[in-house]
Amino acid sequence: MSGLKEGFKSTDTYIASEELMSAVNVARTLEKPLLIKGEPGTGKTMLAKAIAESLGMKLIIWNIKSTTKASDGLYIYDTIQRLYDGQFGEEGVDDIKKYIKLGKLGEAFSSKEQLVLLIDEIDKADLEFPNDLLWELDQMEFYIPETKETVKALYRPIVIITSNAEKELPDAFLRRCIFHYIEFPDKALMTEIVMSHFESVEENLLNNALDAFYEIREMREIKKKPSTSELIDWIRALKLGGIDPARLKSELPFLGTLVKKDEDLDAVKHRV
């Protein structure tokens, strides 16, 4: 693509695939939000942190909950505090601006430099939440009627939106995003990811741990597949425990570091 913005690359602690790096840079070039999906443990949330680190930008994180409203991200008018101040004769109670508090989206728009904005787990909110943000994400501005002011972004933030696919997102919202699904890393990429977290890992320990890890993930009986972070914790435990790599062929020490459900533990123990 002619004129494609470059810049985002893997960091010391976040190894991104070529496809993911390309998706980030395409979204930056087209100035559109990047919607990221993928199973838990594929680094969706960490991606925004890696982008900020790679590009030397500030990161603002808006964690979405089931009760979150789109307006929460813009601003909050603290009427209760104003009423309280008025009752006790505080000065400046007529200055409404004093009681306007910007939300995470408002902070991103009012920044005097470009930054990265993470809207994390957007599918946790109600179905209207994404549509309620369409105008603001398109125009990069919003109006505060209490003060008759418009907050408009000086620099369009790099917007990363994550979803765990708990709910379907509206088509109108999807049309405005660049989409990327983070595939679970294969062994080659996983080796790079693991090594980025350790100064060194004995080759046999790493290979045997990876073999066991992927074998567990492929078991049909497993309800919660172990993730990348759990693999890293497991390898750290194996290293600290001085486990002989050959033992991993016949037993799996510290299995509770890797597998977190009773039925999954039973299934793996019967398989080993």
SULWOLIN-V792638 format. One record per residue. N is the residue number from 1. D_LAST is the distance of its C-alpha to the last C-alpha in Angstrom with 2 decimals. Layout:
N/D_LAST  N/D_LAST
This chain:
1/49.55  2/52.86  3/53.10  4/49.40  5/48.79  6/46.41  7/45.11  8/41.65  9/39.07  10/35.71  11/36.06  12/34.49  13/31.85  14/31.71  15/30.88  16/32.33  17/32.19  18/35.53  19/35.65  20/35.28  21/37.92  22/40.18  23/39.81  24/40.80  25/43.78  26/44.92  27/44.90  28/46.94  29/49.39  30/49.92  31/49.99  32/47.64  33/44.75  34/41.30  35/38.97  36/35.30  37/32.45  38/28.70  39/25.52  40/25.06  41/24.13  42/25.96  43/28.82  44/31.54  45/33.20  46/32.80  47/34.62  48/37.93  49/37.62  50/36.93  51/39.95  52/42.16  53/41.08  54/41.49  55/44.93  56/46.14  57/46.70  58/46.46  59/43.74  60/44.48  61/41.66  62/42.46  63/39.58  64/40.05  65/39.59  66/40.32  67/43.79  68/44.68  69/47.83  70/48.91  71/52.05  72/50.02  73/49.18  74/52.86  75/54.74  76/55.40  77/58.94  78/58.94  79/61.72  80/60.88  81/61.37  82/64.59  83/65.87  84/65.01  85/66.80  86/69.79  87/70.13  88/70.21  89/72.53  90/70.17  91/71.66  92/70.48  93/69.45  94/71.29  95/69.10  96/66.39  97/64.54  98/63.75  99/61.61  100/59.75  101/56.25  102/54.38  103/50.84  104/48.15  105/49.60  106/53.05  107/52.04  108/50.67  109/53.87  110/56.16  111/54.54  112/56.99  113/54.34  114/51.57  115/48.21  116/44.80  117/44.36  118/40.92  119/41.01  120/37.50  121/35.86  122/39.05  123/37.53  124/37.39  125/41.19  126/43.25  127/44.06  128/47.43  129/46.17  130/45.60  131/48.94  132/50.71  133/49.80  134/51.02  135/54.49  136/53.46  137/50.78  138/53.24  139/56.30  140/54.71  141/57.23  142/57.97  143/61.08  144/61.67  145/64.48  146/65.17  147/66.31  148/67.18  149/65.08  150/62.70  151/59.71  152/59.08  153/56.55  154/58.25  155/55.11  156/52.61  157/49.26  158/46.11  159/44.44  160/40.67  161/39.46  162/35.84  163/34.56  164/31.29  165/32.81  166/33.18  167/36.68  168/38.51  169/41.02  170/44.63  171/45.77  172/48.67  173/46.35  174/44.00  175/47.05  176/47.85  177/44.49  178/42.71  179/39.18  180/35.96  181/32.38  182/29.91  183/27.11  184/23.70  185/23.72  186/22.35  187/20.68  188/24.14  189/25.61  190/22.63  191/23.02  192/26.66  193/25.91  194/23.57  195/26.06  196/28.85  197/27.42  198/27.11  199/29.69  200/27.16  201/23.45  202/22.39  203/21.69  204/18.55  205/17.13  206/18.16  207/16.91  208/13.36  209/13.31  210/14.84  211/12.51  212/9.48  213/12.13  214/13.45  215/10.35  216/9.90  217/13.67  218/13.77  219/11.80  220/14.78  221/13.71  222/13.82  223/17.30  224/17.75  225/16.40  226/16.17  227/19.45  228/20.99  229/22.20  230/18.84  231/17.46  232/20.57  233/20.17  234/16.62  235/17.94  236/20.94  237/19.02  238/17.11  239/20.58  240/22.34  241/19.88  242/20.39  243/16.73  244/16.56  245/15.09  246/13.67  247/11.27  248/9.46  249/8.47  250/6.37  251/6.18  252/7.72  253/11.15  254/13.51  255/11.16  256/14.29  257/16.12  258/14.21  259/13.51  260/16.62  261/16.56  262/15.64  263/14.51  264/12.36  265/10.68  266/10.17  267/8.91  268/6.20  269/5.34  270/5.67  271/3.84  272/0.00
